[in-house]
Amino acid sequence: MGKVIAVANQKGGVGKTTTCVNLSASLAATKRRVLLIDLDPQGNATMGSGIDKYTVEHTAYDLLVEEKPFFEVVCRDTSGKYDLIAGNADVTAAEVKLMNFFAREVRLRNALAPIKDEYDFIFIDCPPSLNMLTVNAMSAADSVIVPMQCEYYALEGLTALMDTISQLSSMINNGLHIEGILRTMYDPRNRLSTDVSDQLKQHFGEKVYRTVIPRNVRLAEAPSFGTPAMYYEKSSAGAKAYLALAGEIIRREDENASNKQAQA
């Protein structure tokens, strides 16, 4: 069964979209079947996948509001490696219209239910706020990846997000949990970065991914060319870091599967 992972942080500019696009491409490179859902009205994950958000025919709006069949809404990234449900400014209208619907919190979960098993991983790029789109993502997700910079204010934001996940788990999605905490834009020369990183590992232990995503020029340039970093410059530090993260996620999944078999 496919695993649905929301990539979320209520603080903007922490690398959510960069993580969604590059992790999708990296896992697809390992022959995993991947779907990326762009729930951010900015549509950056769509553009970063090489799809023009201004001309794309169908978006997450059609899936959530119009209830169009999945096969009509899904498209392929320009590399042809992973599937995409695009996002653009129309998704803002979806947030407003969802407020008038019955069971509005589970529209995305219901839409994904028939196709979930067709993918190994489904990533949801969440907007940087707690709104109905984020609630839908959390309702549909099995777990959450939290990208964050190693700075003081990020720790406060993480505490707020943990509270949100706990509340949503008890209200609409029993079992929702933190998949992992990803340190992004990491600079080991910065004392604050290393201090915050140490605090994260102390408090969250194995939930903190061993892989860190460095500040990297090629990683920042790739979206302007509408492609993940591994297709823009595979040898760059950023591309290598996301490939390493993909490997770490696969190993964790294999370990969890082995543990479940041992317990059965």
Backbone torsions as a table, in degrees:
resi	resn	phi	psi	omega
1	MET	NA	138.2	-178.8
2	GLY	-66.9	150.6	179.4
3	LYS	-105.2	127.9	180.0
4	VAL	-100.6	122.9	-176.5
5	ILE	-125.7	119.4	172.7
6	ALA	-83.3	137.0	175.9
7	VAL	-108.6	108.9	-166.8
8	ALA	-141.5	148.2	168.8
9	ASN	-164.0	130.5	-177.8
10	GLN	-71.1	-9.9	175.3
11	LYS	-95.1	132.4	179.5
12	GLY	-81.9	165.1	174.6
13	GLY	70.9	28.5	-177.9
14	VAL	-108.1	-0.5	176.9
15	GLY	100.7	23.6	179.0
16	LYS	-62.7	-52.4	-177.1
17	THR	-67.2	-41.7	176.9
18	THR	-57.4	-40.7	179.0
19	THR	-67.4	-44.3	-179.8
20	CYS	-59.0	-49.9	-176.0
21	VAL	-66.9	-48.2	-174.4
22	ASN	-75.5	-31.5	176.4
23	LEU	-72.1	-38.1	176.3
24	SER	-60.7	-46.7	-179.7
25	ALA	-65.3	-40.0	-177.7
26	SER	-67.8	-42.7	178.2
27	LEU	-69.5	-35.7	176.4
28	ALA	-63.3	-32.7	178.6
29	ALA	-67.5	-19.8	176.8
30	THR	-93.8	15.4	177.8
31	LYS	73.3	17.6	172.5
32	ARG	-82.5	147.6	178.1
33	ARG	-86.8	119.8	-170.4
34	VAL	-126.8	137.7	171.8
35	LEU	-122.6	133.6	176.2
36	LEU	-115.2	127.1	179.1
37	ILE	-111.9	121.9	-178.7
38	ASP	-95.9	100.2	178.8
39	LEU	-98.5	7.3	179.3
40	ASP	-93.5	121.1	-179.6
41	PRO	-56.9	-18.9	177.0
42	GLN	-67.8	-23.6	176.1
43	GLY	67.3	24.3	-176.4
44	ASN	-70.3	-34.2	177.7
45	ALA	-66.4	-32.9	177.0
46	THR	-66.0	-50.1	179.4
47	MET	-64.3	-38.2	179.8
48	GLY	-68.1	-17.0	176.5
49	SER	-95.3	5.1	176.7
50	GLY	87.6	10.6	179.8
51	ILE	-104.0	130.3	-179.5
52	ASP	-74.4	112.6	-176.8
53	LYS	-67.2	-19.4	-178.2
54	TYR	-82.5	-21.5	-176.2
55	THR	-118.5	-5.3	-178.3
56	VAL	-60.7	139.0	-172.1
57	GLU	-75.1	-42.6	-177.3
58	HIS	-127.9	148.0	-179.7
59	THR	-134.9	-175.7	176.5
60	ALA	-59.6	-24.5	175.7
61	TYR	-57.0	-45.3	-178.0
62	ASP	-64.8	-33.7	-179.8
63	LEU	-73.6	-42.2	-174.0
64	LEU	-83.4	-39.6	-173.5
65	VAL	-99.7	-50.9	-177.3
66	GLU	-81.1	-13.4	-179.1
67	GLU	55.6	39.7	175.1
68	LYS	-68.6	149.7	178.6
69	PRO	-58.8	146.7	-177.8
70	PHE	-53.8	-43.3	-175.2
71	PHE	-65.3	-20.4	177.2
72	GLU	-82.1	-24.4	-173.6
73	VAL	-94.4	-32.8	-174.1
74	VAL	-73.6	145.8	174.5
75	CYS	-136.1	-174.9	-176.3
76	ARG	-118.6	141.1	175.3
77	ASP	-66.8	162.9	-173.4
78	THR	-67.1	-20.2	176.2
79	SER	-78.0	-14.9	-179.3
80	GLY	73.3	20.8	-174.5
81	LYS	-102.6	-30.4	-179.1
82	TYR	-139.9	159.7	-179.9
83	ASP	-89.5	157.1	-175.4
84	LEU	-143.2	135.4	163.4
85	ILE	-106.5	113.9	-169.7
86	ALA	-73.7	162.7	175.2
87	GLY	-136.6	149.3	173.5
88	ASN	-158.5	-162.5	-175.9
89	ALA	-61.1	-22.0	178.0
90	ASP	-60.0	-27.1	-177.7
91	VAL	-66.0	-25.6	174.5
92	THR	-62.5	-41.7	177.6
93	ALA	-64.5	-33.7	178.5
94	ALA	-61.8	-41.0	179.8
95	GLU	-60.1	-41.6	-179.5
96	VAL	-68.1	-46.4	-175.9
97	LYS	-69.9	-29.2	179.0
98	LEU	-60.4	-27.9	-178.0
99	MET	-63.0	-20.2	-178.3
100	ASN	-93.5	-1.6	-174.1
101	PHE	-97.8	148.8	171.0
102	PHE	-72.6	143.2	-179.1
103	ALA	53.3	42.0	-175.4
104	ARG	-64.2	-24.8	-176.7
105	GLU	-72.1	-19.2	-172.9
106	VAL	-116.6	18.8	-179.2
107	ARG	-61.7	-42.9	-179.3
108	LEU	-69.9	-42.2	177.8
109	ARG	-56.5	-45.5	-179.6
110	ASN	-65.9	-36.5	-179.5
111	ALA	-68.5	-32.4	-177.4
112	LEU	-85.7	-20.4	-174.7
113	ALA	-51.9	-44.5	-176.8
114	PRO	-70.7	-19.9	-173.6
115	ILE	-116.2	0.7	-173.8
116	LYS	-56.6	-39.3	-176.1
117	ASP	-73.6	-8.6	-179.5
118	GLU	-81.0	-8.6	-177.8
119	TYR	-125.1	153.5	171.9
120	ASP	-83.6	-39.0	179.5
121	PHE	-138.0	136.8	172.3
122	ILE	-123.6	118.4	179.7
123	PHE	-105.8	139.2	178.7
124	ILE	-118.8	117.1	177.3
125	ASP	-84.8	111.2	-174.8
126	CYS	-90.6	151.1	173.1
127	PRO	-69.1	158.5	-177.0
128	PRO	-82.6	50.5	178.2
129	SER	-161.7	161.2	177.4
130	LEU	-93.4	96.4	178.4
131	ASN	-132.3	-170.8	-175.8
132	MET	-66.2	-27.5	176.8
133	LEU	-67.8	-44.9	178.4
134	THR	-64.7	-40.4	178.3
135	VAL	-61.6	-41.2	176.8
136	ASN	-62.2	-41.0	178.8
137	ALA	-63.1	-45.3	-179.5
138	MET	-66.8	-33.8	178.3
139	SER	-66.9	-37.0	-177.9
140	ALA	-82.1	-21.7	-170.8
141	ALA	-82.4	150.7	169.2
142	ASP	-83.7	-31.1	-175.9
143	SER	-159.7	176.1	-175.2
144	VAL	-130.5	130.9	167.6
145	ILE	-97.1	130.7	-178.3
146	VAL	-113.0	103.0	172.6
147	PRO	-78.8	138.9	178.7
148	MET	-155.1	146.1	173.8
149	GLN	-80.7	151.1	-179.4
150	CYS	-86.8	76.3	177.3
151	GLU	-139.1	165.7	-171.7
152	TYR	-60.2	-49.4	-175.6
153	TYR	-65.4	-25.2	178.7
154	ALA	-64.5	-33.2	178.5
155	LEU	-64.9	-39.3	177.5
156	GLU	-65.8	-41.2	178.7
157	GLY	-64.2	-35.4	179.5
158	LEU	-66.1	-38.7	177.8
159	THR	-61.3	-43.2	178.8
160	ALA	-64.1	-40.5	-179.7
161	LEU	-66.8	-39.6	177.8
162	MET	-60.0	-40.6	177.9
163	ASP	-63.8	-41.9	179.5
164	THR	-62.1	-45.8	-179.8
165	ILE	-62.9	-40.0	179.1
166	SER	-63.3	-42.4	180.0
167	GLN	-66.4	-44.5	-179.2
168	LEU	-67.1	-34.0	177.5
169	SER	-62.7	-39.4	-178.6
170	SER	-78.6	-24.1	-174.1
171	MET	-96.4	-46.0	-171.3
172	ILE	-131.9	-10.7	-176.0
173	ASN	-149.2	80.4	-179.3
174	ASN	-60.3	128.0	179.4
175	GLY	101.4	-9.3	176.3
176	LEU	-59.1	131.9	-176.0
177	HIS	-149.1	170.2	176.6
178	ILE	-75.7	120.0	175.4
179	GLU	-74.8	-44.5	-179.9
180	GLY	-175.6	156.7	175.8
181	ILE	-109.4	124.0	-174.1
182	LEU	-109.9	121.3	177.7
183	ARG	-82.8	120.1	-176.0
184	THR	-116.4	162.7	178.6
185	MET	50.3	42.1	-171.3
186	TYR	-83.2	133.0	177.8
187	ASP	-127.2	103.2	-176.1
188	PRO	-65.7	-14.0	179.1
189	ARG	-78.0	-14.8	-178.3
190	ASN	-89.0	119.0	-177.0
191	ARG	-60.1	-39.3	-179.5
192	LEU	-63.1	-39.3	179.3
193	SER	-60.1	-45.1	-178.8
194	THR	-69.6	-35.7	178.9
195	ASP	-65.9	-46.4	-179.9
196	VAL	-66.2	-38.9	177.7
197	SER	-59.4	-42.8	178.4
198	ASP	-63.8	-39.2	178.4
199	GLN	-65.0	-40.5	178.3
200	LEU	-60.3	-47.1	-179.5
201	LYS	-65.5	-34.3	179.6
202	GLN	-67.1	-41.5	-174.5
203	HIS	-87.1	-32.8	-172.6
204	PHE	-114.1	-5.5	172.8
205	GLY	53.3	-124.7	-174.8
206	GLU	-71.1	-10.2	175.6
207	LYS	-67.0	-22.1	178.3
208	VAL	-83.2	120.7	178.7
209	TYR	-61.6	141.9	175.7
210	ARG	-67.2	-34.0	179.3
211	THR	-70.1	134.1	172.8
212	VAL	-116.6	145.6	179.7
213	ILE	-99.6	115.9	-175.2
214	PRO	-80.8	162.7	166.2
215	ARG	-65.6	129.3	-173.0
216	ASN	-151.1	127.6	-176.7
217	VAL	-63.1	-42.9	-177.7
218	ARG	-65.1	-35.1	177.9
219	LEU	-65.4	-36.7	179.2
220	ALA	-76.5	-30.5	-178.1
221	GLU	-78.0	-33.1	-172.0
222	ALA	-53.1	-42.8	-178.9
223	PRO	-59.2	-31.5	-179.7
224	SER	-69.0	-15.7	175.9
225	PHE	-101.8	5.0	176.9
226	GLY	64.2	41.4	-177.8
227	THR	-152.4	148.9	173.1
228	PRO	-63.8	157.8	-176.1
229	ALA	-60.2	-33.7	-176.4
230	MET	-67.9	-21.9	175.9
231	TYR	-94.7	-18.9	177.7
232	TYR	-82.4	-50.2	173.9
233	GLU	-155.6	94.3	-173.1
234	LYS	-62.7	-26.3	-177.1
235	SER	-83.0	-4.1	-177.9
236	SER	-69.9	156.2	-179.2
237	ALA	-62.3	-35.9	-179.9
238	GLY	-66.3	-45.9	179.2
239	ALA	-62.6	-43.4	179.2
240	LYS	-63.3	-36.3	-179.6
241	ALA	-65.4	-41.7	-179.9
242	TYR	-72.2	-31.3	172.6
243	LEU	-65.1	-39.3	177.3
244	ALA	-66.0	-38.9	177.6
245	LEU	-63.5	-42.3	177.2
246	ALA	-58.1	-43.0	177.9
247	GLY	-63.1	-40.0	179.4
248	GLU	-65.8	-40.0	179.2
249	ILE	-65.6	-41.7	178.6
250	ILE	-63.1	-42.8	179.0
251	ARG	-62.4	-40.9	178.5
252	ARG	-62.9	-41.8	179.9
253	GLU	-63.8	-41.8	179.3
254	ASP	-63.9	-41.4	179.2
255	GLU	-64.5	-42.7	179.4
256	ASN	-64.1	-39.9	178.8
257	ALA	-64.8	-41.0	179.1
258	SER	-64.4	-40.4	179.7
259	ASN	-65.0	-39.1	179.0
260	LYS	-66.1	-38.7	178.2
261	GLN	-66.0	-38.5	-179.6
262	ALA	-66.5	-34.6	-179.6
263	GLN	-77.6	-23.9	-174.1
264	ALA	-70.3	NA	NA
